[in-house]
C-alpha cells in the first residue's frame, strides 16, 4: 500500500452527501489511461473519518493482484469514483 492523502469533494461540488465515517477501509474505483480503464481500489484510514474531515491521510492499493501497481509509483494522483460519480481524489506520496 502507498501512503497518500484523500481529498473528498464536498456535496456542493458533486461529492458524497456524507463521508464514509464508520469505517477504516473504503472500496471504490479509479479510471486509468490503460486497458482496462476501470480498476477497484482499497483505501485504508488510520481511524474512522470525522463527519467533516474532507482531507485525511490514508493508504491506497488495488483490490486485485493483476492490477497495474506501477501506476501507484508513477501517478501523482488518482480520481476516486463510486460508480460513474467522482467523489474524491487521492494524492499519492511518492517520496
C-alpha positions as CSV (number, residue, x, y, z in Angstrom):
1,X,0.0,0.0,0.0
2,X,1.2,3.5,-0.8
3,X,0.8,6.5,1.6
4,X,-1.5,9.2,0.3
5,X,-3.9,11.9,1.2
6,X,-7.6,11.8,0.2
7,X,-9.4,15.0,-0.8
8,X,-13.1,14.4,-0.7
9,X,-15.4,16.5,-2.9
10,X,-18.0,18.4,-0.9
11,X,-21.7,17.8,-1.6
12,X,-21.9,21.2,-3.4
13,X,-19.0,20.1,-5.6
14,X,-20.8,16.9,-6.6
15,X,-19.3,14.7,-3.9
16,X,-21.0,12.4,-1.4
17,X,-23.7,13.7,0.9
18,X,-22.0,12.1,3.9
19,X,-18.4,10.7,4.2
20,X,-17.8,7.0,5.0
21,X,-17.2,7.9,8.6
22,X,-18.0,4.5,10.2
23,X,-15.1,2.5,8.6
24,X,-11.4,2.4,8.2
25,X,-11.5,0.5,4.9
26,X,-13.2,2.0,1.9
27,X,-13.6,0.4,-1.5
28,X,-14.1,2.4,-4.7
29,X,-12.9,2.5,-8.3
30,X,-10.5,4.6,-10.3
31,X,-10.1,5.2,-14.1
32,X,-6.7,4.9,-15.7
33,X,-5.3,5.7,-19.2
34,X,-4.7,1.9,-19.6
35,X,-6.7,-1.1,-20.7
36,X,-8.7,-2.0,-18.9
37,X,-9.6,1.5,-17.7
38,X,-11.6,0.8,-14.6
39,X,-9.9,-0.7,-11.5
40,X,-11.1,-1.4,-8.0
41,X,-9.1,0.3,-5.3
42,X,-8.8,-0.1,-1.5
43,X,-8.3,3.0,0.7
44,X,-7.4,2.5,4.4
45,X,-7.6,5.2,7.0
46,X,-5.8,5.2,10.4
47,X,-9.1,5.9,12.1
48,X,-12.7,6.5,11.0
49,X,-13.2,9.8,9.4
50,X,-15.0,12.7,11.2
51,X,-18.2,13.9,9.6
52,X,-16.4,17.0,8.2
53,X,-13.0,15.5,7.5
54,X,-12.7,16.3,3.8
55,X,-8.9,15.7,3.8
56,X,-7.3,12.8,5.6
57,X,-4.1,10.7,5.4
58,X,-4.7,7.2,4.0
59,X,-3.0,4.3,2.2
60,X,-4.1,3.1,-1.2
61,X,-3.8,-0.1,-3.2
62,X,-5.5,-2.0,-5.9
63,X,-8.0,-4.7,-4.9
64,X,-6.7,-7.4,-7.3
65,X,-3.2,-8.8,-7.7
66,X,-3.2,-8.3,-11.5
67,X,-3.7,-4.5,-11.3
68,X,-1.1,-2.1,-12.8
69,X,0.6,-1.4,-9.5
70,X,3.3,0.7,-11.3
71,X,0.6,3.4,-11.5
72,X,0.9,3.9,-7.8
73,X,4.6,4.7,-8.2
74,X,4.2,6.9,-11.3
75,X,0.9,8.8,-10.8
76,X,0.8,11.9,-8.6
77,X,-2.9,11.5,-8.0
78,X,-5.9,9.2,-8.8
79,X,-9.5,10.1,-9.1
80,X,-11.9,8.1,-6.8
81,X,-15.3,7.1,-8.2
82,X,-18.4,5.5,-6.8
83,X,-20.0,4.1,-9.9
84,X,-19.8,6.9,-12.5
85,X,-19.6,9.7,-9.9
86,X,-16.3,11.2,-8.9
87,X,-16.3,11.6,-5.1
88,X,-12.6,12.3,-4.3
89,X,-9.0,12.4,-5.4
90,X,-6.1,10.7,-3.8
91,X,-2.7,12.4,-3.9
92,X,0.0,9.8,-3.6
93,X,3.1,10.3,-1.6
94,X,5.9,9.2,-3.8
95,X,8.8,10.5,-1.7
